[in-house]
Amino acid sequence: MNEEMFRVLFVNLATGKGRVELIPGRSSGIGGSGLAALLFASYGDPVRPWDDPDQPFILAVGPLTGLFPLMSKTVSAFKSPYHNQYTESHAGGRSALAIRFSGYDALVLQGRAATLSCLNIGARHLELKETGFMAGMHALAAGKVMRRMFKGNSGHRSMLRIGQSGEIGSAMACINVDTYRHFGRLGGGAVLGNKNIKGIVIQGDSNYPLPENKEYPKLFKKVYGMVTDTDMLRKYHNLGTPANLESLNELQSLPWRNLQQTADPQISGITGERFADDTLLRNGACSGCPVGCIHIGYVRERFEAKDNRYLYRQVAYDYEPIFAVGSMLGVTKAFDVLRILDVLEKVCLDAMSAGVALAWATEAAERGFLSLKETLVPLKFGDTESYITAAKHLGTGANEFYRLLGLGTLVAADSYGGSDFACVLGQEMAGYATGEVFFAAQSLGFRHSHLDTGGYSYDQKHKEKEVDKAVSFLMEDEPGRCLLTSMVSCLFARSVYSEDLLAECLKVTGYPELASNLNPLGEKIRRHRWQLRFATGFSPEEITLPKRFYKVSTWKGPIDTVYLDELKREYGRRIKALATGTEEGR
C-alpha cells in the first residue's frame, strides 16, 4: 500500500509485453473512477475515435478493495462505441479482488493483438495466448474453455469474456464477468473485440497483507455489523432488486410495451415473489460481500428430442433485466424472461439496451416502419419465442437492420423511422418511468445510468415542480456517488458508507492524509470526469428526448412537458458550467 502512488500494469497487446509503473495521484484520484479518469487523461486521446488501437481499456479498483465489506466493484473506463465519448461501466464478481491479489491498482490495455487472443495475468506472469478457434464462440462456452486453458486458484481468479456481439462491434456488447456479473452499458465488449481480446484471466495469485494494528479488526467488525444489520441490504439478499417491480407498477412508474403504459395487472407473473417462488435456485455474492444480492434462477430445455431428458442452465436476474425483457416486451412469465436472458448472456449483450431496442423494433413493426425483411421474425409484444430468436439476431448482427440496431435504437430509427417512440435517454432507458427528474437526469447523466444520481428516488418523493430545487439535488447528490465509485464500493452500500466512515476506514488502512481530505475529493473527481466527457464530444444541447417521454403518465399524472424541458435545460447548463469552469456548477 502506498498513500500517493498507484501500481499499474500496462499491457501492449501488439507485442504481448507488459510493464508495471508507479503512477502518482492517490491524493487527488483515490482509485476506481478517479484513477480511471487520471489514466485516461494521460494515455487516452480525446480526438481519436473509440476504435483506434491506442485508445486504452482501463480496469481500476480502490484503496479499500479487499479490506472492507462491499468494496467489491471494479471500474472499467474507455471511449465508448455508443457515442464515441469517455465513459465508465462498473461490475462486481471476483474481478476487484483478483486485481488486488495480483498486486495492482489498475490494468491498462493498449494496442491491438494480431489475432483473437486471451490475456492471462497475475502477480508474476503475463501471457497473451492466440485463441483464433474461439471466434464466434458465445460467452458461456468461452468461459468453459478459458477455465480449462488457464488453470489456477479459482477462489481468487476472475474471468472476463465477450460473445459474438463484441466481435462484431455492437455498441450494446457487454463484458461477462465471472458468469453472473457484467460491465454492461455503453459497449465495453466491442472495445475488447476491437482489441482482438476474447477474454481476460486475472489470477489473483499473490498475497495481500492486512493492516497490522488493533483498530482495523475492530472497525471491520463494526462495518460488517452495520452492513449485515441494515434492513435495506437485507432486502437485497431476500427478494433482491426484483422486489421493486410490483411497487413501481403500483406507482404507475414501470415501463410496459415500449413505454406505452406505466402499469399493467399482468405484473403478477414477473414480481420478485414470483421469481423467488418459481425460479430461484440460489443466491450468490461478489467477493468481499456478505449480502448475497445475486439471484440465480434456471431455465430448462429438452436435451434430446427423442426422450424426456432436459438440460438445466443457471441464469442470473435483477430488476433491470426483468424490466427490459419482461414488462418492456410485454413478457409476463418468469421462466420466459429467463429464457430470453439466457440468449442475451450467450451473445453477451447488455440486457437493458437489447430489451429496450427490441421493444422499439416491435412497435416499429406494428406501425409499419419495419417489415419481416428487417426483423426476420414477426415481432409481437409478449411473443417469447420470437424474442429469443430476435435476441440472437441482434447479438450476431444477422442482417443490416440488426447491425444498425446494435449501434443504438436511434441509429436504426434514423434509417427506418420511428424515432418519436424510441425510449432512449442518452442510451436505452433504465426501468424507471418515475417522472421528469429521472428522465432529465438519465438523459444527461455521466454514464446515462439511473445510479448516476438519485433522480428516480426524487420523483417518488416530490410532487412539487421546482426546477432549481430538483437540479440542485441532482448536482449535490453526484459527488458522494463519485466518492463511493472511487473507493470502489457497491452503491447498494451508500446508506452505510458515510463520508465519516470512509475516513475512518482509510485511516486504519494506511491512508491518513487521504482520509483528512475526502470532502473536496468527490467534487474534484466529478469535475474531472465531466471535463473528459466534454473533451471527447459531449454536448448537453445535442441530447434530445424522444416524444414518447412527453406522453407518459405516472402517479403524479401526465408528464409536465414544460417542467421536463426546463429541468433538462438547467441541468445541462450546470453540468457544462462545472466542466468548463465558466461559472459555479452548483
C-alpha positions as CSV (number, residue, x, y, z in Angstrom):
1,M,0.0,0.0,0.0
2,N,1.3,3.4,-0.9
3,E,-0.5,6.6,0.1
4,E,0.4,8.5,-3.0
5,M,1.4,6.1,-5.8
6,F,-0.8,3.7,-7.8
7,R,0.7,0.4,-9.1
8,V,-0.5,0.0,-12.6
9,L,0.1,-2.9,-15.1
10,F,0.3,-1.7,-18.7
11,V,-0.1,-4.3,-21.4
12,N,0.9,-3.7,-25.1
13,L,-1.3,-6.1,-26.9
14,A,0.5,-5.6,-30.2
15,T,3.7,-7.0,-28.6
16,G,2.3,-9.1,-25.8
17,K,4.6,-7.4,-23.4
18,G,3.8,-5.6,-20.1
19,R,5.3,-3.1,-17.7
20,V,4.5,-2.1,-14.2
21,E,4.6,1.6,-13.4
22,L,4.1,3.6,-10.2
23,I,1.7,6.4,-11.1
24,P,1.3,9.4,-8.7
25,G,-2.1,10.8,-7.8
26,R,-3.7,8.9,-5.0
27,S,-4.3,12.1,-3.0
28,S,-6.4,13.5,-5.8
29,G,-7.7,10.4,-7.6
30,I,-8.3,7.9,-4.7
31,G,-8.8,4.9,-7.1
32,G,-11.7,3.5,-9.1
33,S,-13.5,6.3,-11.0
34,G,-10.9,8.9,-10.0
35,L,-7.9,6.6,-11.0
36,A,-9.6,5.7,-14.3
37,A,-10.1,9.3,-15.2
38,L,-6.5,10.1,-14.3
39,L,-5.2,7.2,-16.5
40,F,-7.4,8.1,-19.5
41,A,-6.3,11.8,-19.3
42,S,-2.7,10.6,-19.5
43,Y,-3.0,7.7,-22.0
44,G,-6.2,8.3,-23.9
45,D,-6.8,10.7,-26.8
46,P,-10.0,12.8,-26.7
47,V,-9.9,13.3,-30.5
48,R,-9.1,9.9,-32.0
49,P,-12.1,7.5,-32.4
50,W,-13.0,4.8,-29.9
51,D,-11.7,2.0,-32.2
52,D,-8.2,3.5,-32.6
53,P,-6.0,0.7,-31.3
54,D,-4.1,3.0,-29.0
55,Q,-7.2,4.1,-27.1
56,P,-6.8,2.4,-23.6
57,F,-9.2,0.0,-21.9
58,I,-8.8,0.5,-18.2
59,L,-9.8,-1.6,-15.1
60,A,-9.3,0.1,-11.8
61,V,-10.0,-0.7,-8.1
62,G,-9.9,1.3,-4.9
63,P,-7.8,1.7,-1.8
64,L,-10.3,-0.3,0.4
65,T,-10.8,-3.1,-2.1
66,G,-10.4,-6.4,-0.2
67,L,-10.3,-4.7,3.2
68,F,-13.9,-3.9,4.0
69,P,-17.3,-5.4,3.1
70,L,-18.9,-4.4,-0.3
71,M,-15.7,-2.7,-1.5
72,S,-16.2,-5.2,-4.3
73,K,-16.6,-3.4,-7.6
74,T,-14.2,-2.7,-10.5
75,V,-14.5,0.3,-12.7
76,S,-13.9,-0.1,-16.5
77,A,-13.2,3.0,-18.5
78,F,-12.9,3.5,-22.2
79,K,-14.1,5.6,-25.1
80,S,-17.5,4.2,-25.9
81,P,-18.6,2.9,-29.3
82,Y,-22.1,4.0,-28.5
83,H,-21.3,7.7,-28.6
84,N,-17.5,7.9,-29.1
85,Q,-17.1,9.7,-25.7
86,Y,-15.3,8.8,-22.5
87,T,-17.4,6.7,-20.1
88,E,-17.3,4.1,-17.3
89,S,-19.0,0.8,-16.6
90,H,-19.0,-1.0,-13.3
91,A,-19.0,-4.7,-12.4
92,G,-18.6,-6.9,-9.4
93,G,-17.9,-10.6,-9.3
94,R,-14.3,-11.6,-8.4
95,S,-12.6,-9.0,-10.6
96,A,-11.8,-6.4,-7.9
97,L,-10.2,-8.9,-5.5
98,A,-8.4,-10.7,-8.3
99,I,-6.8,-7.4,-9.4
100,R,-5.9,-6.6,-5.8
101,F,-4.4,-10.0,-5.1
102,S,-2.4,-9.6,-8.3
103,G,-0.8,-6.6,-6.7
104,Y,-2.3,-3.9,-8.9
105,D,-4.5,-0.8,-8.6
106,A,-5.3,-0.8,-12.3
107,L,-4.8,-2.6,-15.6
108,V,-4.4,-0.7,-18.8
109,L,-4.7,-2.4,-22.2
110,Q,-3.2,-0.6,-25.2
111,G,-2.9,-1.5,-28.8
112,R,-4.5,-4.5,-30.6
113,A,-3.5,-8.1,-30.6
114,A,-2.6,-9.5,-34.0
115,T,-5.2,-12.3,-33.8
116,L,-8.1,-13.1,-31.5
117,S,-6.4,-13.8,-28.1
118,C,-6.9,-14.3,-24.4
119,L,-4.8,-12.4,-21.8
120,N,-3.7,-14.2,-18.7
121,I,-2.1,-12.1,-15.9
122,G,-1.1,-12.5,-12.3
123,A,1.4,-11.1,-9.8
124,R,4.4,-12.5,-11.6
125,H,3.2,-13.6,-15.1
126,L,1.7,-12.2,-18.2
127,E,0.6,-14.4,-21.2
128,L,-1.1,-13.4,-24.4
129,K,-2.4,-16.6,-26.0
130,E,-3.7,-16.8,-29.5
131,T,-7.3,-18.2,-29.4
132,G,-8.5,-17.9,-33.0
133,F,-10.5,-21.1,-32.6
134,M,-12.8,-19.1,-30.2
135,A,-14.0,-16.8,-32.9
136,G,-17.8,-16.8,-32.9
137,M,-18.0,-18.7,-29.6
138,H,-20.7,-17.5,-27.2
139,A,-19.6,-16.1,-23.9
140,L,-20.7,-19.1,-21.7
141,A,-18.8,-21.5,-23.9
142,A,-15.8,-19.2,-23.9
143,G,-15.8,-19.3,-20.1
144,K,-15.7,-23.1,-20.0
145,V,-12.8,-23.2,-22.5
146,M,-10.9,-20.5,-20.6
147,R,-11.2,-22.4,-17.3
148,R,-9.6,-25.4,-18.9
149,M,-6.9,-23.4,-20.6
150,F,-5.9,-21.2,-17.7
151,K,-5.9,-23.2,-14.5
152,G,-5.2,-21.5,-11.3
153,N,-6.7,-20.5,-7.9
154,S,-10.4,-20.4,-8.7
155,G,-11.2,-18.6,-5.5
156,H,-9.1,-15.5,-6.5
157,R,-9.3,-16.0,-10.2
158,S,-11.6,-13.8,-12.3
159,M,-12.6,-14.3,-15.9
160,L,-13.8,-11.7,-18.3
161,R,-15.0,-12.6,-21.8
162,I,-17.1,-11.4,-24.7
163,G,-19.5,-13.0,-27.0
164,Q,-20.3,-12.6,-30.7
165,S,-21.7,-9.1,-30.1
166,G,-18.3,-7.8,-29.0
167,E,-16.6,-9.4,-32.0
168,I,-18.9,-7.7,-34.5
169,G,-18.5,-4.3,-32.8
170,S,-22.1,-3.9,-31.4
171,A,-22.4,-0.8,-29.2
172,M,-24.6,-2.8,-26.9
173,A,-21.9,-5.5,-26.4
174,C,-21.1,-6.1,-22.7
175,I,-18.4,-8.0,-20.9
176,N,-19.3,-11.1,-18.9
177,V,-17.5,-11.1,-15.5
178,D,-17.4,-14.5,-13.7
179,T,-20.7,-15.7,-15.4
180,Y,-23.2,-13.7,-13.3
181,R,-21.9,-10.1,-13.4
182,H,-21.2,-7.7,-16.3
183,F,-19.6,-4.5,-17.5
184,G,-22.9,-3.8,-19.1
185,R,-23.5,-0.4,-20.6
186,L,-22.1,1.6,-23.4
187,G,-20.2,-1.1,-25.3
188,G,-17.2,-2.3,-23.4
189,G,-17.5,-5.7,-25.1
190,A,-16.9,-4.0,-28.5
191,V,-13.8,-2.3,-27.2
192,L,-12.3,-5.6,-26.2
193,G,-13.4,-7.1,-29.5
194,N,-11.7,-4.3,-31.4
195,K,-8.5,-5.1,-29.5
196,N,-8.9,-8.8,-30.5
197,I,-9.3,-9.8,-26.9
198,K,-11.8,-12.6,-26.4
199,G,-11.1,-12.9,-22.7
200,I,-9.0,-11.8,-19.7
201,V,-8.0,-14.0,-16.9
202,I,-6.8,-12.3,-13.7
203,Q,-5.3,-15.0,-11.4
204,G,-5.0,-13.1,-8.1
205,D,-2.1,-15.4,-7.2
206,S,-0.3,-13.3,-4.6
207,N,-0.8,-12.2,-1.0
208,Y,-2.3,-9.0,0.2
209,P,-1.3,-8.1,3.7
210,L,-3.9,-6.7,6.2
211,P,-3.1,-3.7,8.3
212,E,-1.2,-4.7,11.5
213,N,-2.9,-2.5,14.1
214,K,-5.6,-3.1,16.7
215,E,-8.0,-0.6,15.2
216,Y,-8.5,-2.3,11.8
217,P,-10.2,-5.6,13.1
218,K,-12.4,-3.6,15.4
219,L,-13.5,-1.3,12.6
220,F,-14.0,-4.2,10.2
221,K,-16.3,-5.9,12.8
222,K,-18.3,-2.6,13.2
223,V,-18.7,-2.1,9.5
224,Y,-19.6,-5.8,9.0
225,G,-22.3,-5.5,11.6
226,M,-23.7,-2.3,10.0
227,V,-23.8,-4.0,6.6
228,T,-25.5,-7.2,7.7
229,D,-27.9,-5.5,10.1
230,T,-29.2,-2.9,7.6
231,D,-32.8,-3.5,6.5
232,M,-32.0,-2.1,3.0
233,L,-29.2,-4.5,2.4
234,R,-31.2,-7.4,3.9
235,K,-33.8,-6.6,1.3
236,Y,-31.2,-7.0,-1.5
237,H,-30.5,-10.6,-0.2
238,N,-34.1,-11.7,0.1
239,L,-36.1,-10.8,-2.9
240,G,-33.4,-8.6,-4.2
241,T,-34.0,-5.7,-6.6
242,P,-36.9,-7.5,-8.4
243,A,-39.0,-6.5,-5.3
244,N,-39.2,-3.1,-6.9
245,L,-41.2,-4.4,-9.9
246,E,-44.5,-4.6,-8.1
247,S,-44.1,-1.3,-6.2
248,L,-43.2,0.7,-9.3
249,N,-46.1,-0.9,-11.2
250,E,-48.4,0.3,-8.4
251,L,-46.9,3.8,-8.7
252,Q,-47.5,3.8,-12.5
253,S,-43.8,4.0,-13.0
254,L,-42.9,0.7,-14.6
255,P,-42.3,0.8,-18.4
256,W,-44.6,-1.6,-20.3
257,R,-44.6,-2.4,-24.0
258,N,-42.1,0.2,-25.1
259,L,-43.4,2.7,-22.5
260,Q,-46.9,2.8,-24.0
261,Q,-48.1,2.0,-20.4
262,T,-46.6,2.5,-16.9
263,A,-48.7,-0.2,-15.2
264,D,-50.4,-3.5,-16.0
265,P,-52.2,-6.1,-13.9
266,Q,-50.2,-8.8,-15.5
267,I,-47.3,-7.8,-13.3
268,S,-48.2,-10.8,-11.1
269,G,-46.3,-13.0,-13.4
270,I,-43.0,-11.3,-13.1
271,T,-42.8,-9.9,-9.5
272,G,-39.9,-10.5,-7.2
273,E,-42.0,-13.0,-5.3
274,R,-42.9,-14.9,-8.5
275,F,-39.2,-15.2,-9.4
276,A,-38.2,-16.3,-5.9
277,D,-41.0,-18.8,-5.6
278,D,-40.8,-20.4,-9.0
279,T,-37.3,-19.9,-10.5
280,L,-34.8,-19.2,-7.8
281,L,-32.0,-21.8,-7.3
282,R,-29.6,-19.9,-5.1
283,N,-28.1,-16.6,-4.1
284,G,-24.5,-15.6,-5.0
285,A,-22.3,-12.8,-3.9
286,C,-19.4,-10.7,-5.2
287,S,-16.1,-11.4,-3.5
288,G,-15.8,-9.5,-0.2
289,C,-19.6,-9.0,0.1
290,P,-21.7,-10.7,2.8
291,V,-25.0,-9.6,1.4
292,G,-25.5,-12.1,-1.5
293,C,-27.7,-10.0,-3.8
294,I,-27.0,-12.1,-6.9
295,H,-30.2,-14.1,-7.6
296,I,-29.7,-17.1,-9.9
297,G,-32.7,-18.8,-11.4
298,Y,-32.8,-21.6,-14.0
299,V,-34.1,-22.4,-17.4
300,R,-34.5,-25.9,-18.9
301,E,-34.7,-27.2,-22.4
302,R,-35.1,-30.6,-23.9
303,F,-31.7,-32.3,-24.3
304,E,-32.7,-34.7,-27.0
305,A,-35.9,-34.7,-28.9
306,K,-36.3,-38.5,-28.7
307,D,-36.7,-38.7,-24.9
308,N,-37.6,-36.6,-21.9
309,R,-34.1,-35.6,-20.7
310,Y,-33.7,-31.9,-20.0
311,L,-30.7,-29.6,-19.8
312,Y,-30.8,-27.1,-17.0
313,R,-28.9,-23.8,-17.1
314,Q,-28.5,-21.1,-14.4
315,V,-29.3,-17.5,-15.3
316,A,-28.9,-14.5,-13.0
317,Y,-31.7,-12.0,-12.8
318,D,-32.1,-8.5,-11.3
319,Y,-34.7,-5.7,-11.6
320,E,-33.3,-4.1,-14.7
321,P,-33.1,-7.3,-16.9
322,I,-36.6,-8.3,-15.8
323,F,-37.9,-4.8,-16.8
324,A,-36.0,-4.9,-20.1
325,V,-37.1,-8.3,-21.4
326,G,-40.2,-8.6,-19.3
327,S,-42.5,-5.6,-18.9
328,M,-40.9,-3.6,-21.7
329,L,-41.5,-6.5,-24.1
330,G,-44.9,-7.5,-22.6
331,V,-43.5,-10.9,-21.5
332,T,-45.3,-11.8,-18.3
333,K,-44.0,-15.3,-17.3
334,A,-40.9,-15.5,-15.2
335,F,-39.4,-18.5,-17.0
336,D,-39.9,-16.8,-20.3
337,V,-37.9,-13.8,-19.1
338,L,-35.1,-16.1,-18.1
339,R,-35.1,-17.9,-21.4
340,I,-34.6,-14.5,-23.2
341,L,-31.9,-13.5,-20.8
342,D,-30.1,-16.8,-21.4
343,V,-29.7,-15.9,-25.1
344,L,-28.5,-12.4,-24.2
345,E,-25.9,-13.9,-21.9
346,K,-24.6,-16.1,-24.6
347,V,-24.3,-13.4,-27.3
348,C,-23.1,-11.1,-24.4
349,L,-25.5,-8.1,-25.0
350,D,-26.4,-5.6,-22.3
351,A,-29.9,-6.7,-21.3
352,M,-31.2,-3.2,-20.8
353,S,-30.1,-1.9,-24.2
354,A,-31.2,-5.0,-26.0
355,G,-34.6,-5.3,-24.4
356,V,-35.4,-1.6,-25.0
357,A,-34.2,-1.8,-28.6
358,L,-36.3,-4.8,-29.3
359,A,-39.3,-3.1,-27.7
360,W,-38.9,-0.2,-30.1
361,A,-38.5,-2.7,-33.0
362,T,-41.7,-4.4,-32.0
363,E,-43.7,-1.1,-32.1
364,A,-42.0,0.0,-35.3
365,A,-43.1,-3.3,-36.9
366,E,-46.6,-2.9,-35.6
367,R,-46.7,0.7,-37.1
368,G,-45.3,-0.4,-40.5
369,F,-41.8,1.1,-40.2
370,L,-40.3,-2.3,-40.3
371,S,-41.2,-5.4,-42.3
372,L,-40.3,-9.1,-41.9
373,K,-37.4,-8.4,-44.3
374,E,-35.8,-6.4,-41.5
375,T,-36.9,-8.3,-38.3
376,L,-36.6,-11.8,-39.9
377,V,-39.2,-13.0,-37.3
378,P,-42.6,-11.5,-36.7
379,L,-42.2,-9.3,-33.6
380,K,-45.2,-9.0,-31.3
381,F,-45.4,-7.9,-27.7
382,G,-45.5,-10.9,-25.4
383,D,-44.2,-13.4,-28.1
384,T,-41.3,-15.0,-26.2
385,E,-40.2,-17.4,-29.0
386,S,-39.8,-14.5,-31.5
387,Y,-37.8,-12.5,-28.9
388,I,-35.5,-15.4,-28.3
389,T,-34.7,-15.6,-32.0
390,A,-34.5,-11.8,-32.4
391,A,-32.1,-11.5,-29.4
392,K,-29.7,-13.9,-31.2
393,H,-30.1,-12.0,-34.4
394,L,-29.3,-8.8,-32.6
395,G,-26.2,-10.3,-30.9
396,T,-24.8,-11.8,-34.1
397,G,-25.7,-8.9,-36.4
398,A,-27.8,-11.2,-38.6
399,N,-28.6,-8.6,-41.2
400,E,-28.2,-4.9,-41.9
401,F,-31.2,-3.9,-39.7
402,Y,-29.9,-5.8,-36.6
403,R,-26.4,-4.4,-37.2
404,L,-27.8,-0.9,-37.2
405,L,-30.0,-1.6,-34.2
406,G,-26.9,-2.9,-32.3
407,L,-25.3,0.6,-32.7
408,G,-28.3,2.1,-30.9
409,T,-32.0,2.4,-31.2
410,L,-31.8,5.9,-32.6
411,V,-29.3,4.9,-35.2
412,A,-31.8,2.3,-36.5
413,A,-34.6,4.9,-36.2
414,D,-32.7,7.3,-38.3
415,S,-32.7,4.8,-41.2
416,Y,-36.2,3.3,-40.8
417,G,-38.2,6.0,-39.0
418,G,-39.9,5.8,-35.6
419,S,-37.5,8.0,-33.5
420,D,-40.5,9.6,-31.7
421,F,-41.2,6.4,-29.8
422,A,-37.5,5.3,-29.2
423,C,-37.1,5.0,-25.4
424,V,-33.6,6.5,-25.3
425,L,-32.3,8.7,-22.5
426,G,-28.7,9.2,-23.8
427,Q,-28.8,5.4,-24.2
428,E,-31.6,2.9,-24.0
429,M,-33.5,3.8,-20.8
430,A,-33.3,2.2,-17.4
431,G,-36.6,0.8,-16.0
432,Y,-37.9,3.8,-14.1
433,A,-40.7,5.8,-15.6
434,T,-40.9,7.8,-12.4
435,G,-41.2,11.3,-14.0
436,E,-39.5,14.4,-15.2
437,V,-36.5,14.5,-12.8
438,F,-35.4,10.9,-13.7
439,F,-35.9,11.5,-17.5
440,A,-33.7,14.6,-17.4
441,A,-31.2,13.0,-15.1
442,Q,-30.6,9.8,-17.1
443,S,-30.5,11.6,-20.4
444,L,-27.7,13.9,-19.3
445,G,-26.0,11.6,-16.7
446,F,-22.3,10.8,-16.9
447,R,-23.0,7.1,-17.6
448,H,-26.6,7.6,-18.7
449,S,-27.3,5.4,-15.7
450,H,-30.0,5.6,-13.1
451,L,-27.3,5.3,-10.5
452,D,-25.5,8.5,-11.6
453,T,-27.9,10.3,-9.3
454,G,-31.0,9.7,-7.2
455,G,-33.4,11.2,-9.7
456,Y,-35.7,8.2,-9.8
457,S,-36.0,8.4,-6.0
458,Y,-36.6,12.2,-6.0
459,D,-39.5,11.7,-8.4
460,Q,-41.2,9.3,-6.0
461,K,-40.9,11.7,-3.0
462,H,-41.6,15.1,-4.5
463,K,-44.8,16.1,-6.2
464,E,-43.8,19.8,-6.4
465,K,-42.3,21.2,-9.6
466,E,-39.4,23.4,-8.6
467,V,-36.6,23.3,-11.2
468,D,-33.9,24.9,-9.0
469,K,-34.6,22.6,-6.1
470,A,-34.6,19.4,-8.2
471,V,-31.5,20.3,-10.2
472,S,-29.6,21.3,-7.0
473,F,-30.5,17.9,-5.6
474,L,-29.0,16.2,-8.7
475,M,-25.8,18.3,-8.6
476,E,-25.3,17.8,-4.9
477,D,-26.0,14.1,-5.0
478,E,-23.4,13.2,-7.6
479,P,-20.1,14.0,-5.8
480,G,-20.9,11.5,-3.0
481,R,-21.6,8.8,-5.5
482,C,-18.3,9.6,-7.3
483,L,-16.5,9.2,-3.9
484,L,-18.0,5.8,-3.5
485,T,-17.2,4.7,-7.1
486,S,-13.6,5.8,-6.5
487,M,-13.3,3.6,-3.4
488,V,-14.9,1.3,-5.3
489,S,-17.9,0.5,-3.2
490,C,-21.1,-1.2,-4.3
491,L,-23.6,1.6,-4.5
492,F,-26.1,-0.6,-2.6
493,A,-23.9,0.3,0.5
494,R,-24.3,4.1,0.1
495,S,-26.5,4.2,3.2
496,V,-23.7,2.6,5.2
497,Y,-20.5,4.2,3.9
498,S,-20.9,7.8,5.0
499,E,-18.0,10.2,4.4
500,D,-17.0,9.9,8.1
501,L,-17.0,6.2,8.0
502,L,-14.9,6.2,4.8
503,A,-12.4,8.4,6.5
504,E,-12.2,6.0,9.5
505,C,-11.6,3.1,7.1
506,L,-8.9,5.0,5.3
507,K,-7.1,6.0,8.5
508,V,-6.8,2.4,9.8
509,T,-5.6,1.0,6.5
510,G,-2.7,3.4,6.0
511,Y,-4.2,6.5,4.2
512,P,-4.4,9.2,6.9
513,E,-3.8,12.1,4.5
514,L,-6.4,10.9,2.1
515,A,-8.9,10.4,5.0
516,S,-8.4,14.0,6.0
517,N,-9.1,15.4,2.5
518,L,-12.2,13.5,1.5
519,N,-14.7,16.3,1.5
520,P,-13.5,18.1,-1.7
521,L,-12.3,14.9,-3.5
522,G,-15.7,13.7,-4.6
523,E,-16.3,17.1,-6.2
524,K,-12.9,17.2,-7.8
525,I,-13.3,13.7,-9.3
526,R,-16.8,14.5,-10.5
527,R,-15.4,17.6,-12.2
528,H,-12.5,15.8,-13.8
529,R,-14.8,13.1,-15.3
530,W,-17.1,15.7,-16.8
531,Q,-14.1,17.5,-18.2
532,L,-13.0,14.3,-20.0
533,R,-16.6,13.7,-21.2
534,F,-16.9,17.2,-22.7
535,A,-13.4,16.9,-24.2
536,T,-14.5,13.8,-26.1
537,G,-17.5,15.5,-27.6
538,F,-20.4,15.6,-25.1
539,S,-22.8,18.4,-25.5
540,P,-26.0,18.6,-23.4
541,E,-27.7,20.7,-26.0
542,E,-27.4,17.8,-28.5
543,I,-29.2,15.3,-26.3
544,T,-32.9,15.4,-27.2
545,L,-35.8,13.5,-25.6
546,P,-38.0,11.4,-27.9
547,K,-41.6,12.4,-27.9
548,R,-42.6,9.2,-26.1
549,F,-41.3,10.6,-22.8
550,Y,-43.6,13.6,-23.0
551,K,-46.7,11.3,-23.2
552,V,-46.1,9.3,-20.1
553,S,-48.4,9.3,-17.1
554,T,-47.2,8.4,-13.6
555,W,-48.7,8.6,-10.1
556,K,-48.4,12.4,-10.4
557,G,-50.4,12.4,-13.6
558,P,-49.3,13.2,-17.2
559,I,-45.7,14.4,-17.7
560,D,-45.4,18.2,-17.4
561,T,-43.6,18.9,-20.7
562,V,-42.6,22.5,-19.7
563,Y,-41.1,21.3,-16.4
564,L,-39.2,18.5,-18.1
565,D,-37.7,20.8,-20.7
566,E,-36.7,23.3,-18.0
567,L,-35.1,20.6,-15.9
568,K,-33.1,19.3,-18.8
569,R,-32.0,22.8,-19.9
570,E,-30.9,23.8,-16.4
571,Y,-29.2,20.5,-15.5
572,G,-27.3,20.7,-18.8
573,R,-26.3,24.3,-18.1
574,R,-24.9,23.4,-14.7
575,I,-23.0,20.4,-15.9
576,K,-21.4,22.4,-18.6
577,A,-20.6,25.2,-16.2
578,L,-19.0,22.7,-13.9
579,A,-16.9,21.2,-16.6
580,T,-15.8,24.4,-18.3
581,G,-15.3,26.4,-15.2
582,T,-17.3,29.3,-16.7
583,E,-19.4,29.7,-13.5
584,E,-20.3,27.8,-10.3
585,G,-21.7,24.4,-11.3
586,R,-23.8,24.1,-8.2
